Amino acid sequence: MRIFIFSMLIGFGCGTQLLSEMYGTIMSPGFPEPYPRDTERNWNISVPAGFRISLFFTHFDLEPSYLCEYDYVKVEAEGKVLAVFCGKEETDTEQVPAQRVITSHRSFLSIWFSSDFSNEERFSGFVAHYSAVDVDECNEHSDEEQLCDHFCHNFIGGYYCSCRYGYQLHTDNHTCRVDCSGAVFRERSGVISSVNFPAPYPKSSNCSYQIEVEEGFRLHFQFDPRFDVEDHPDVTCPYDYIKIQAGGREFGPFCGDQSPGLIQTGSNVVSIRFHSDGSGENLGWRLSYTAEGSRCPVPEAPPNAVMVPVQSEYSFNDHVVFSCQPGFLLLQDGGMLDRLQLECQADGSWSGPPPHCHMVDCGNPKNVEGAIVIFGNHDNSTLFGATVHYVCVEDGVLQSNSSFRCGPTGEWVDAEGRVEEPICLPACGLPSRSLPPQVKRIVGGRSAEPGLFPWQVLLSVEDLSRVPEDRWFGSGALLSESWILTAAHVLRSQRRDASVVPVVPDHVKVVLGLHSIRDKHLSTSRSVDQIFLHPDFQPNNYDNDIALLRLSQRVEFNRLIRPVCLPPAHREDHPPSLLPHSLGLVAGWGISNASSTPSMSLLTSDLLQYVKLPVVPLDECRASYASRSNYYNITDNMFCAGFFQGGKDTCLGDSGGAFVMEVKRRWAVFGLVSWGGPEDCGSQRVYGVYTRVEKYVDWIQSHVHTAPW
């Protein structure tokens, strides 16, 4: 179920990262932990001109959705969408990368990652790798009409043009002019020929060519089968000839009509000299050369390691990058690395041995006071993937998740990937102090000892929409670390229009663990993040007088601050839990003198008061108010509590306080102080009216996850 509460979403913003390395790795935010919700990330990859970008995924786990409308990875280039991925399995409406390799047309690629407000199953995200791939411009159609005047040659990162023998490359690097000496070729491949081949080459020429490539490469020549250099039937090449000098070796002279074929020079520096005399109409020669690096053996990825790129062969200057799968650490020479790159060297060996990937060991889980640790396996393993479960040994509950697993970073994490130490806390409805045998009233009542009502909170409310500004107090009950239950009329704005809206959350202050009003500044206080009035609250008769407020910051439980339990939810096929004449307790800082009539903006009791009151049968309650006026309406969502003779009652300032009853040795909130008659508090046969909380348990639990019984 996707709950659209936009005001509660946390935005992580968006960010753009520029990548200009020749290779790299891109991961979803927080990987290998589940990626955050409501996030946008953009990676713009730019490599030098003459390269394309090759992209592939080694891990992909995103939330599935129809046409990837929720979470997705989008790949774009030159304003065109190359792919949109989501999910983790291919369907008719969702596409996953699988083994697909995405290649850009030019040297720029953009990757977009977007997650919506929800990540219900905690999807782990993705890992992608990219690398620059050489573009063979010479064998592809170019936007230009013609790349080179004569010959086009591809090399890693671009291409270059060359000219026929007798021509020299112009400064525009495309057109050719006649020249046949002094050229030095440093590219790893190329073509050299006699001038005008396959037409007659110039006479009386001495042409020389120098080829120089990086050390670690060896030059190979392949002569064109069409070979025609003037020769002599009896003397070896006296007229025209071609010679090749490679290191200390010389190949040739070559002449005649038989092509020299393949020549492996074994050197990275070669000189070619072509001589022609003053006669002859021979067509000449042409050769192509390539530089081949030393071959390295194909490495194997160690267990639990990932190696990229994977190729059928590796030559000098090639590289491989090793990384470990999630949950494993890469170790090399006694140190821990994120990744390791090895280079194929000139002598045909790798620059180092492959690394080892060792499984992460989280060590023994932390000891938690009041809890025992139960391992999820018989051998008490603490390695990656192992699980433990904390169990409180006393009557209490865990503040956070009780189950943890050994995560990929070597730390014990909960189901949401958080590294939080669990804490055994009291269960709901357990005061830190026992009640005395005699309990009096709030109106003229008895002061509570600290810790007797640890769920009691004081609400200070301001309404700046009124002129002049208004301020009042109320009470509430702590349900969890972040949620307070109270009456809706306490949080309703008193502005003059008829709409039912809450006051601004910033204008509400919550004080917890409070005993004496004088010590309010020493108690724990919290601001409010959001207020929820019941959608059916009726301000004219206080029907559905119930509300929730969420604290902006969690509160820590202690001896004076503990949650109250919720009652069993009301069901039509079960009798109500709130029986007539059953006794409950109510606490508050309201009026302690029945004869006083203060403003609601004042609290007249410094110390927290409490009283024990019986539940009044509904018929009797309705009859009591009907005898005074038809104005009062006691609905099925309310109940009355008090004594016929009066004297014990809640009053102004107690509004929203909890009417609690003991069930199975726990205290649960069965009612909320709502309203009373026009007479003084505690008057004869004027009962206090309370919101019947059991009718709203399902509504409360739709917002709040309370502590278990």
C-alpha positions as CSV (number, residue, x, y, z in Angstrom):
1,M,0.0,0.0,0.0
2,R,1.4,3.4,-1.0
3,I,0.3,6.2,1.4
4,F,0.5,9.6,-0.3
5,I,1.2,12.0,2.6
6,F,3.4,14.5,0.8
7,S,3.9,16.7,3.8
8,M,5.7,13.9,5.6
9,L,8.1,13.1,2.8
10,I,11.8,13.8,3.3
11,G,13.5,15.1,0.2
12,F,17.1,14.1,-0.4
13,G,17.6,16.7,-3.1
14,C,19.4,16.1,-6.4
15,G,23.0,16.3,-7.4
16,T,25.0,16.2,-10.6
17,Q,28.5,14.5,-10.7
18,L,30.9,15.1,-13.6
19,L,33.1,12.1,-14.5
20,S,36.0,12.5,-16.9
21,E,38.1,9.4,-16.1
22,M,38.6,6.8,-18.8
23,Y,36.8,4.3,-16.7
24,G,34.9,4.2,-13.5
25,T,32.1,2.9,-11.3
26,I,28.8,4.4,-10.6
27,M,26.6,3.3,-7.7
28,S,23.2,4.3,-6.3
29,P,23.3,6.5,-3.2
30,G,24.4,4.6,-0.1
31,F,25.1,1.4,-2.0
32,P,25.3,-1.4,-0.9
33,E,22.7,-0.2,1.6
34,P,19.2,0.5,0.2
35,Y,19.0,3.7,-1.7
36,P,17.1,6.6,-0.1
37,R,13.7,7.7,-1.2
38,D,12.8,10.9,-3.0
39,T,16.2,11.2,-4.5
40,E,17.6,12.3,-7.9
41,R,21.2,11.9,-9.0
42,N,22.8,12.7,-12.3
43,W,26.2,11.5,-13.6
44,N,27.6,13.2,-16.7
45,I,30.4,11.2,-18.2
46,S,32.7,12.9,-20.6
47,V,35.8,11.3,-22.2
48,P,38.2,12.7,-24.8
49,A,37.0,13.1,-28.4
50,G,37.6,9.9,-30.4
51,F,36.1,7.7,-27.7
52,R,32.7,6.3,-27.0
53,I,31.5,5.3,-23.6
54,S,30.6,1.7,-22.9
55,L,28.2,1.2,-19.9
56,F,27.1,-2.0,-18.2
57,F,25.6,-3.0,-14.9
58,T,26.9,-5.7,-12.5
59,H,24.1,-5.2,-10.0
60,F,20.6,-3.9,-10.5
61,D,17.7,-4.0,-7.9
62,L,15.2,-1.1,-8.2
63,E,11.5,-0.9,-7.2
64,P,9.4,-2.3,-10.1
65,S,6.7,-0.2,-11.6
66,Y,4.7,0.1,-14.7
67,L,6.8,1.8,-17.4
68,C,9.3,2.6,-14.6
69,E,7.2,5.5,-13.3
70,Y,8.4,5.2,-9.7
71,D,12.1,4.5,-9.4
72,Y,14.3,4.3,-12.5
73,V,17.7,4.6,-14.1
74,K,17.7,6.5,-17.4
75,V,20.6,6.6,-19.9
76,E,20.8,9.5,-22.3
77,A,23.1,10.7,-25.0
78,E,22.8,13.8,-27.2
79,G,19.3,14.5,-25.9
80,K,18.1,11.0,-26.8
81,V,17.0,8.4,-24.2
82,L,19.0,5.2,-24.8
83,A,17.4,3.1,-22.1
84,V,15.2,3.3,-19.0
85,F,15.6,0.6,-16.4
86,C,13.7,-0.5,-13.3
87,G,12.8,-3.6,-11.3
88,K,15.1,-6.6,-11.1
89,E,13.5,-8.9,-13.7
90,E,12.5,-8.3,-17.3
91,T,8.7,-7.9,-17.9
92,D,6.5,-6.6,-20.6
93,T,6.5,-3.2,-18.9
94,E,9.8,-3.1,-17.2
95,Q,13.3,-3.4,-18.6
96,V,16.4,-4.3,-16.7
97,P,20.0,-4.0,-17.9
98,A,20.8,-7.8,-17.6
99,Q,23.9,-8.4,-19.7
100,R,23.2,-5.5,-22.1
101,V,26.1,-3.1,-22.8
102,I,25.1,0.4,-23.7
103,T,27.4,2.4,-26.0
104,S,27.2,6.1,-26.7
105,H,27.5,7.5,-30.2
106,R,30.0,10.1,-29.1
107,S,32.1,10.9,-26.1
108,F,29.3,12.0,-23.7
109,L,26.8,10.0,-21.7
110,S,24.4,11.0,-19.0
111,I,22.9,8.7,-16.4
112,W,19.9,9.7,-14.3
113,F,18.8,8.0,-11.2
114,S,15.4,8.9,-9.6
115,S,13.5,7.4,-6.6
116,D,10.1,8.5,-5.5
117,F,8.9,9.1,-2.0
118,S,8.5,5.4,-1.2
119,N,11.0,2.5,-1.0
120,E,8.8,-0.1,0.8
121,E,10.9,-3.2,0.2
122,R,14.3,-1.4,0.7
123,F,15.7,-2.1,-2.8
124,S,19.5,-2.1,-2.8
125,G,20.0,-0.1,-6.0
126,F,22.6,-0.6,-8.7
127,V,26.3,-0.8,-9.6
128,A,27.4,0.2,-13.1
129,H,30.8,0.4,-14.7
130,Y,31.8,2.5,-17.7
131,S,34.9,2.7,-19.8
132,A,36.1,4.7,-22.8
133,V,36.0,2.7,-26.0
134,D,38.0,3.7,-29.1
135,V,35.9,4.9,-32.1
136,D,37.0,3.5,-35.4
137,E,36.3,6.6,-37.4
138,C,37.8,5.3,-40.5
139,N,35.3,2.4,-40.8
140,E,32.3,4.4,-39.8
141,H,30.2,6.9,-41.6
142,S,31.3,10.4,-40.6
143,D,29.3,13.6,-40.6
144,E,32.1,15.0,-42.8
145,E,32.0,14.2,-46.5
146,Q,35.6,12.9,-46.5
147,L,37.9,12.3,-43.5
148,C,41.2,12.1,-45.4
149,D,42.5,13.0,-48.7
150,H,44.3,9.7,-49.3
151,F,44.3,7.3,-46.4
152,C,42.5,7.1,-43.1
153,H,44.0,5.3,-40.0
154,N,42.3,4.6,-36.8
155,F,44.1,4.6,-33.4
156,I,43.0,4.6,-29.8
157,G,41.3,7.9,-29.2
158,G,41.0,9.1,-32.8
159,Y,42.2,8.8,-36.3
160,Y,44.8,10.3,-38.6
161,C,45.4,10.7,-42.3
162,S,48.4,9.8,-44.4
163,C,49.4,10.3,-47.9
164,R,50.6,8.2,-50.8
165,Y,54.4,8.0,-51.3
166,G,55.7,11.3,-52.6
167,Y,53.1,13.3,-50.7
168,Q,53.4,15.0,-47.3
169,L,50.4,15.6,-45.0
170,H,49.4,19.2,-45.0
171,T,49.0,21.2,-41.8
172,D,45.2,20.7,-42.0
173,N,46.0,17.0,-41.3
174,H,43.6,16.0,-44.1
175,T,45.1,16.9,-47.5
176,C,48.5,15.7,-49.0
177,R,51.4,17.2,-50.7
178,V,54.4,15.5,-52.4
179,D,57.3,14.5,-50.2
180,C,59.0,11.2,-49.6
181,S,61.6,11.6,-46.9
182,G,61.8,12.5,-43.2
183,A,58.4,11.2,-42.2
184,V,58.2,9.7,-38.7
185,F,55.2,7.5,-37.8
186,R,54.4,7.0,-34.1
187,E,50.9,5.6,-34.5
188,R,50.4,1.9,-33.8
189,S,49.1,1.2,-37.2
190,G,49.5,2.8,-40.7
191,V,50.1,2.3,-44.4
192,I,53.2,3.4,-46.3
193,S,53.6,3.1,-50.1
194,S,55.6,4.3,-53.0
195,V,54.5,7.6,-54.5
196,N,51.5,7.2,-56.8
197,F,51.0,3.5,-56.1
198,P,49.7,1.6,-58.0
199,A,51.0,4.0,-60.7
200,P,54.7,4.4,-61.7
201,Y,56.7,5.8,-58.8
202,P,59.1,8.7,-59.3
203,K,62.5,8.1,-60.7
204,S,65.8,9.0,-59.1
205,S,64.3,9.1,-55.7
206,N,65.6,8.3,-52.2
207,C,62.7,8.1,-49.8
208,S,63.0,7.2,-46.1
209,Y,60.5,6.5,-43.4
210,Q,60.9,6.1,-39.7
211,I,58.3,4.2,-37.5
212,E,58.6,4.6,-33.7
213,V,56.0,3.2,-31.3
214,E,56.1,2.8,-27.5
215,E,58.5,0.4,-26.0
216,G,56.8,-2.9,-25.3
217,F,55.2,-3.1,-28.8
218,R,56.6,-5.0,-31.8
219,L,56.0,-3.9,-35.4
220,H,54.7,-6.2,-38.1
221,F,54.7,-5.4,-41.8
222,Q,52.3,-6.8,-44.3
223,F,53.2,-6.1,-48.0
224,D,50.5,-5.7,-50.5
225,P,50.4,-8.7,-53.0
226,R,50.7,-6.1,-55.8
227,F,54.5,-5.6,-55.6
228,D,56.4,-4.2,-58.7
229,V,59.9,-2.9,-58.2
230,E,62.5,-2.9,-61.0
231,D,65.0,-5.7,-60.7
232,H,67.7,-7.6,-62.7
233,P,67.7,-11.2,-63.7
234,D,71.3,-11.8,-62.6
235,V,72.1,-9.3,-59.9
236,T,70.1,-8.7,-56.8
237,C,68.3,-5.5,-56.9
238,P,70.9,-3.3,-58.6
239,Y,68.5,-0.6,-59.7
240,D,65.5,-0.1,-57.4
241,Y,65.0,-1.6,-54.0
242,I,63.4,-1.3,-50.6
243,K,65.3,-2.1,-47.3
244,I,64.0,-2.4,-43.7
245,Q,66.2,-1.7,-40.7
246,A,64.9,-3.0,-37.4
247,G,67.2,-2.7,-34.4
248,G,70.3,-4.7,-35.4
249,R,68.5,-6.6,-38.1
250,E,68.1,-5.7,-41.8
251,F,65.4,-7.0,-44.1
252,G,65.9,-6.8,-47.9
253,P,66.7,-5.5,-50.3
254,F,63.4,-6.4,-51.9
255,C,62.6,-5.9,-55.6
256,G,60.9,-7.8,-58.5
257,D,57.2,-8.7,-58.6
258,Q,57.1,-11.1,-55.6
259,S,55.6,-9.5,-52.5
260,P,57.8,-9.9,-49.4
261,G,54.5,-10.8,-47.6
262,L,54.6,-10.7,-43.7
263,I,57.7,-9.4,-41.9
264,Q,57.8,-9.5,-38.1
265,T,60.5,-7.1,-37.1
266,G,60.5,-7.8,-33.3
267,S,61.3,-4.1,-32.7
268,N,59.4,-1.0,-31.9
269,V,61.7,1.3,-34.0
270,V,62.0,0.6,-37.8
271,S,63.6,2.5,-40.7
272,I,62.4,2.0,-44.3
273,R,64.4,3.2,-47.2
274,F,63.3,3.1,-50.9
275,H,65.7,3.8,-53.7
276,S,64.9,4.2,-57.4
277,D,67.2,5.0,-60.2
278,G,66.7,7.1,-63.3
279,S,64.7,4.6,-65.3
280,G,61.7,2.3,-65.1
281,E,58.0,2.4,-65.2
282,N,57.2,0.0,-62.3
283,L,54.1,0.4,-60.3
284,G,55.7,0.4,-56.8
285,W,54.7,-1.2,-53.5
286,R,52.6,-0.7,-50.4
287,L,52.7,-2.1,-46.9
288,S,50.6,-1.8,-43.8
289,Y,52.0,-2.0,-40.4
290,T,50.6,-2.8,-37.0
291,A,52.1,-2.6,-33.5
292,E,51.3,-5.6,-31.3
293,G,51.9,-5.4,-27.6
294,S,53.2,-8.2,-25.4
295,R,50.4,-10.6,-24.5
296,C,49.5,-11.3,-20.9
297,P,47.7,-14.4,-19.8
298,V,44.0,-14.1,-19.2
299,P,43.6,-13.5,-15.4
300,E,40.9,-15.3,-13.4
301,A,38.8,-13.5,-10.9
302,P,39.3,-15.0,-7.4
303,P,36.3,-16.3,-5.5
304,N,33.8,-13.6,-4.6
305,A,35.6,-11.0,-6.7
306,V,34.5,-9.0,-9.8
307,M,36.9,-8.3,-12.6
308,V,36.4,-5.8,-15.4
309,P,36.8,-5.6,-18.3
310,V,36.5,-9.3,-19.2
311,Q,38.3,-10.0,-22.6
312,S,39.5,-13.0,-24.5
313,E,43.0,-11.6,-24.6
314,Y,45.1,-8.8,-23.0
315,S,48.0,-7.0,-24.5
316,F,50.6,-4.5,-23.2
317,N,49.0,-1.5,-21.5
318,D,45.7,-3.2,-21.0
319,H,44.4,-3.2,-17.5
320,V,41.9,-5.1,-15.3
321,V,40.2,-3.8,-12.1
322,F,39.3,-6.2,-9.3
323,S,36.7,-5.4,-6.6
324,C,35.0,-7.6,-4.1
325,Q,31.3,-8.5,-4.0
326,P,29.2,-6.9,-1.2
327,G,30.2,-8.6,2.1
328,F,33.8,-9.2,1.2
329,L,37.0,-7.2,1.7
330,L,39.8,-6.9,-0.8
331,L,43.1,-7.7,0.7
332,Q,46.5,-7.2,-1.0
333,D,49.9,-7.3,0.7
334,G,48.3,-7.2,4.1
335,G,46.3,-4.1,3.4
336,M,42.6,-3.5,2.6
337,L,41.6,-1.8,-0.7
338,D,38.4,-0.7,-2.3
339,R,39.7,-2.0,-5.7
340,L,42.9,-3.1,-7.3
341,Q,44.1,-2.3,-10.9
342,L,46.7,-4.5,-12.6
343,E,48.5,-3.5,-15.8
344,C,49.7,-5.8,-18.6
345,Q,53.5,-5.0,-18.7
346,A,55.9,-4.9,-21.6
347,D,57.4,-8.3,-20.7
348,G,54.0,-10.0,-20.9
349,S,53.4,-10.2,-17.2
350,W,50.8,-8.5,-15.0
351,S,51.9,-5.8,-12.6
352,G,50.9,-7.9,-9.6
353,P,49.0,-11.0,-8.5
354,P,45.2,-11.0,-8.2
355,P,43.8,-10.0,-4.8
356,H,42.0,-12.1,-2.3
357,C,38.4,-11.4,-1.2
358,H,37.8,-12.3,2.4
359,M,34.3,-12.5,3.9
360,V,33.5,-9.6,6.3
361,D,33.5,-10.5,10.0
362,C,31.4,-8.3,12.2
363,G,32.7,-9.7,15.4
364,N,30.7,-10.3,18.5
365,P,27.5,-8.2,18.7
366,K,27.3,-5.6,21.4
367,N,26.1,-6.5,24.8
368,V,22.8,-4.8,25.7
369,E,21.8,-4.3,29.3
370,G,18.8,-6.3,30.1
371,A,18.9,-8.4,26.9
372,I,20.4,-11.7,25.7
373,V,21.6,-12.4,22.2
374,I,20.4,-15.4,20.2
375,F,22.4,-16.3,17.1
376,G,20.5,-17.3,14.0
377,N,22.9,-20.2,13.3
378,H,24.1,-23.1,15.4
379,D,27.8,-22.2,15.0
380,N,27.4,-18.6,16.4
381,S,28.9,-17.3,13.1
382,T,29.7,-13.5,13.0
383,L,30.5,-13.5,9.3
384,F,28.7,-11.6,6.5
385,G,25.0,-12.5,6.4
386,A,24.9,-14.0,9.9
387,T,21.9,-12.9,12.1
388,V,21.3,-12.3,15.8
389,H,18.2,-11.5,17.8
390,Y,18.0,-9.6,21.0
391,V,15.5,-10.7,23.6
392,C,14.8,-8.6,26.7
393,V,15.1,-10.8,29.8
394,E,12.8,-8.6,31.9
395,D,9.3,-7.3,31.3
396,G,10.1,-4.8,28.6
397,V,10.4,-4.1,24.9
398,L,13.2,-3.1,22.5
399,Q,13.3,0.5,21.5
400,S,14.5,-0.4,18.0
401,N,14.5,-3.5,15.9
402,S,15.5,-6.6,17.7
403,S,17.0,-8.5,14.7
404,F,20.3,-7.6,13.2
405,R,22.5,-9.0,10.5
406,C,26.2,-8.8,9.7
407,G,26.2,-6.2,7.0
408,P,28.6,-5.7,4.1
409,T,30.6,-3.0,5.9
410,G,31.4,-5.3,8.8
411,E,28.8,-3.8,11.2
412,W,25.7,-5.3,12.7
413,V,22.7,-3.5,11.1
414,D,19.0,-3.7,11.5
415,A,16.4,-4.4,8.8
416,E,16.7,-0.8,7.5
417,G,20.5,-0.9,7.3
418,R,21.0,1.3,10.4
419,V,23.8,0.8,12.9
420,E,21.8,1.3,16.1
421,E,22.3,-0.4,19.4
422,P,19.0,-1.8,20.7
423,I,17.8,-0.7,24.2
424,C,15.5,-2.7,26.4
425,L,12.8,-0.3,27.6
426,P,9.7,-0.7,29.8
427,A,6.6,-1.9,28.0
428,C,3.6,0.4,27.8
429,G,1.5,1.1,30.8
430,L,4.1,0.4,33.5
431,P,4.6,3.2,35.9
432,S,7.9,3.4,37.8
433,R,6.0,3.9,41.0
434,S,3.0,1.9,42.5
435,L,-0.3,3.6,43.3
436,P,-1.2,4.1,47.0
437,P,-4.3,2.3,48.3
438,Q,-6.3,5.5,48.8
439,V,-6.8,7.8,45.8
440,K,-8.7,11.1,46.0
441,R,-9.8,13.6,43.4
442,I,-8.3,16.1,41.1
443,V,-10.8,18.8,42.3
444,G,-9.5,19.1,45.9
445,G,-7.5,16.0,45.1
446,R,-4.2,14.4,45.9
447,S,-0.8,15.1,44.4
448,A,0.9,12.4,42.3
449,E,4.4,11.2,43.1
450,P,6.9,11.5,40.3
451,G,6.8,8.5,38.0
452,L,3.2,7.5,38.9
453,F,1.9,8.8,35.6
454,P,5.0,8.7,33.3
455,W,2.8,9.1,30.2
456,Q,1.2,12.4,31.3
457,V,2.3,15.4,29.2
458,L,1.5,19.1,29.4
459,L,0.5,20.9,26.3
460,S,1.1,24.6,25.9
461,V,-0.9,26.0,23.0
462,E,-0.9,29.5,21.4
463,D,-3.4,30.6,18.7
464,L,-1.9,33.6,16.8
465,S,-4.9,33.7,14.5
466,R,-7.0,35.4,17.1
467,V,-6.9,39.1,18.0
468,P,-5.8,39.5,20.7
469,E,-3.6,36.3,20.7
470,D,-4.9,33.5,22.9
471,R,-3.0,30.9,25.0
472,W,-4.2,27.8,26.9
473,F,-3.0,24.6,28.4
474,G,-4.1,21.0,28.1
475,S,-2.9,17.4,28.8
476,G,-2.1,14.4,26.7
477,A,-0.8,10.9,26.9
478,L,2.5,9.6,25.4
479,L,1.9,6.6,23.1
480,S,5.4,6.1,21.7
481,E,8.7,7.9,21.3
482,S,7.1,10.3,18.8
483,W,3.3,10.4,19.3
484,I,1.0,12.1,21.8
485,L,-2.8,11.4,22.1
486,T,-5.0,14.2,23.3
487,A,-8.5,15.7,22.7
488,A,-9.1,17.5,19.4
489,H,-10.6,20.6,21.0
490,V,-7.3,21.2,22.7
491,L,-5.5,21.6,19.3
492,R,-8.3,23.2,17.3
493,S,-7.6,26.7,16.1
494,Q,-10.0,29.2,17.7
495,R,-10.1,31.6,14.7
496,R,-13.5,33.2,13.9
497,D,-14.4,31.2,10.8
498,A,-16.3,27.9,11.1
499,S,-13.6,25.6,9.6
500,V,-12.1,22.9,11.8
501,V,-8.4,23.2,11.5
502,P,-5.6,22.6,14.0
503,V,-3.3,25.3,15.3
504,V,0.0,25.7,13.7
505,P,2.4,22.9,14.9
506,D,5.1,25.5,15.7
507,H,2.7,27.1,18.3
508,V,2.4,23.9,20.4
509,K,5.0,22.9,23.1
510,V,5.0,19.5,24.8
511,V,6.5,19.0,28.2
512,L,7.2,15.4,29.3
513,G,8.2,13.9,32.7
514,L,6.7,16.9,34.4
515,H,5.7,16.8,38.1
516,S,5.7,20.4,39.3
517,I,4.7,23.3,37.0
518,R,7.5,25.3,38.7
519,D,10.1,22.8,37.3
520,K,8.8,23.1,33.8
521,H,12.0,24.6,32.6
522,L,13.9,21.6,33.9
523,S,11.7,18.9,32.3
524,T,12.0,17.4,28.8
525,S,10.3,19.5,26.2
526,R,9.7,18.9,22.5
527,S,8.3,20.9,19.6
528,V,5.6,19.4,17.3
529,D,6.1,18.3,13.7
530,Q,2.5,17.6,12.7
531,I,-1.1,17.6,14.1
532,F,-3.9,15.2,13.1
533,L,-7.4,16.1,14.3
534,H,-9.9,13.3,13.8
535,P,-11.6,14.0,10.4
536,D,-15.1,13.7,11.9
537,F,-14.5,16.0,15.0
538,Q,-17.6,18.1,15.7
539,P,-16.8,21.3,17.5
540,N,-20.4,22.0,18.3
541,N,-20.9,18.9,20.5
542,Y,-17.3,17.6,20.8
543,D,-18.2,14.3,19.1
544,N,-15.0,12.4,17.9
545,D,-13.0,14.7,20.2
546,I,-9.6,13.0,19.6
547,A,-6.3,14.1,18.0
548,L,-2.8,13.0,17.5
549,L,0.4,15.0,17.4
550,R,3.8,13.9,16.2
551,L,6.9,15.2,18.0
552,S,9.6,16.8,15.8
553,Q,12.2,14.8,17.8
554,R,12.0,11.4,19.5
555,V,11.9,11.3,23.2
556,E,14.0,8.9,25.3
557,F,12.2,6.8,27.8
558,N,13.3,6.8,31.4
559,R,11.8,6.5,34.9
560,L,9.6,9.6,34.4
561,I,8.8,9.2,30.7
562,R,7.1,6.0,29.6
563,P,4.2,5.2,27.2
564,V,0.7,4.2,28.0
565,C,-1.0,1.3,26.4
566,L,-4.0,1.4,24.0
567,P,-7.2,-0.5,24.9
568,P,-8.4,-3.4,22.8
569,A,-10.1,-2.0,19.7
570,H,-13.9,-1.9,19.7
571,R,-15.6,-4.6,17.7
572,E,-19.4,-4.8,17.0
573,D,-19.4,-8.5,17.7
574,H,-17.6,-8.2,21.0
575,P,-18.9,-6.5,24.2
576,P,-17.2,-3.2,25.1
577,S,-14.2,-3.2,27.4
578,L,-15.4,-0.1,29.3
579,L,-18.1,-1.5,31.7
580,P,-20.3,0.7,33.9
581,H,-19.0,1.3,37.5
582,S,-15.5,0.2,36.5
583,L,-12.9,2.5,38.0
584,G,-10.2,4.5,36.2
585,L,-7.6,7.1,37.1
586,V,-7.3,10.6,35.6
587,A,-4.3,13.0,36.2
588,G,-3.9,16.7,35.4
589,W,-2.8,20.2,36.5
590,G,-6.3,21.6,36.3
591,I,-8.5,23.3,38.9
592,S,-8.0,21.9,42.4
593,N,-10.7,24.0,44.0
594,A,-14.3,23.3,42.9
595,S,-15.5,26.8,43.7
596,S,-13.0,28.6,41.5
597,T,-13.7,29.6,37.9
598,P,-10.4,30.6,36.3
599,S,-9.6,31.3,32.7
600,M,-8.7,28.3,30.7
601,S,-5.4,29.9,30.0
602,L,-4.3,29.3,33.6
603,L,-3.1,26.2,35.5
604,T,-4.1,26.4,39.1
605,S,-2.3,23.3,40.5
606,D,1.5,23.4,40.7
607,L,1.7,19.6,41.3
608,L,0.2,16.9,39.1
609,Q,-3.1,15.8,40.7
610,Y,-5.0,12.5,40.1
611,V,-8.3,11.0,41.0
612,K,-10.1,7.6,40.8
613,L,-13.5,7.8,39.1
614,P,-16.2,5.3,38.2
615,V,-17.6,4.9,34.8
616,V,-21.3,6.1,34.8
617,P,-23.9,4.0,32.9
618,L,-24.6,5.7,29.6
619,D,-28.4,6.1,30.2
620,E,-27.7,7.7,33.5
621,C,-25.2,10.1,32.0
622,R,-27.6,11.1,29.2
623,A,-30.5,11.6,31.7
624,S,-28.3,13.8,33.8
625,Y,-27.6,16.2,31.0
626,A,-31.0,16.0,29.4
627,S,-32.5,17.2,32.7
628,R,-30.5,20.5,32.3
629,S,-30.9,21.3,28.6
630,N,-31.5,19.7,25.2
631,Y,-28.3,21.4,24.1
632,Y,-26.1,18.6,25.4
633,N,-25.8,15.4,23.4
634,I,-24.0,12.3,24.8
635,T,-23.1,10.2,21.7
636,D,-21.9,6.6,21.6
637,N,-18.4,7.9,21.1
638,M,-18.4,9.3,24.7
639,F,-18.8,8.1,28.2
640,C,-19.2,9.7,31.6
641,A,-17.2,9.3,34.8
642,G,-17.7,10.7,38.3
643,F,-19.9,10.5,41.3
644,F,-23.6,11.4,41.7
645,Q,-22.9,13.5,44.8
646,G,-20.0,15.3,43.0
647,G,-16.8,16.5,44.6
648,K,-14.5,14.4,42.4
649,D,-13.9,15.5,38.9
650,T,-11.5,16.7,36.2
651,C,-11.8,20.4,35.1
652,L,-10.3,23.1,32.9
653,G,-6.7,22.6,32.1
654,D,-7.1,18.8,32.3
655,S,-8.5,18.6,28.8
656,G,-7.0,15.9,26.7
657,G,-5.7,14.0,29.7
658,A,-5.9,10.2,29.8
659,F,-8.6,8.2,31.7
660,V,-6.6,5.0,32.4
661,M,-7.6,1.6,33.7
662,E,-5.5,-1.4,34.7
663,V,-5.8,-4.4,32.3
664,K,-3.6,-7.4,32.8
665,R,-1.3,-5.5,35.1
666,R,-0.8,-2.7,32.5
667,W,-2.4,0.7,32.3
668,A,-4.3,1.6,29.1
669,V,-5.9,4.8,28.0
670,F,-9.7,4.2,27.8
671,G,-10.8,7.9,27.7
672,L,-9.7,11.5,27.1
673,V,-11.0,14.4,29.2
674,S,-13.4,16.1,26.8
675,W,-16.1,18.4,28.3
676,G,-18.6,18.9,31.2
677,G,-21.7,20.9,32.1
678,P,-21.9,24.6,32.7
679,E,-21.8,24.2,36.5
680,D,-18.6,24.3,38.6
681,C,-16.3,21.3,38.3
682,G,-17.3,18.5,40.7
683,S,-20.9,19.7,41.0
684,Q,-23.6,17.2,42.1
685,R,-24.9,15.0,39.3
686,V,-22.7,16.7,36.7
687,Y,-20.5,14.1,35.3
688,G,-17.3,14.6,33.3
689,V,-17.6,13.5,29.7
690,Y,-14.7,11.6,28.1
691,T,-13.9,10.5,24.5
692,R,-14.3,6.7,24.2
693,V,-10.8,5.8,22.9
694,E,-11.6,2.1,22.1
695,K,-13.7,3.4,19.2
696,Y,-10.6,5.0,17.6
697,V,-7.8,2.3,18.1
698,D,-7.8,1.5,14.4
699,W,-7.5,5.2,13.5
700,I,-4.7,5.7,16.0
701,Q,-2.7,2.7,14.8
702,S,-3.0,3.8,11.2
703,H,-0.6,6.6,12.3
704,V,1.2,5.2,15.3
705,H,3.1,2.0,15.9
706,T,2.7,1.6,19.7
707,A,4.7,-0.6,22.0
708,P,3.3,-4.2,22.3
709,W,1.6,-5.6,25.4
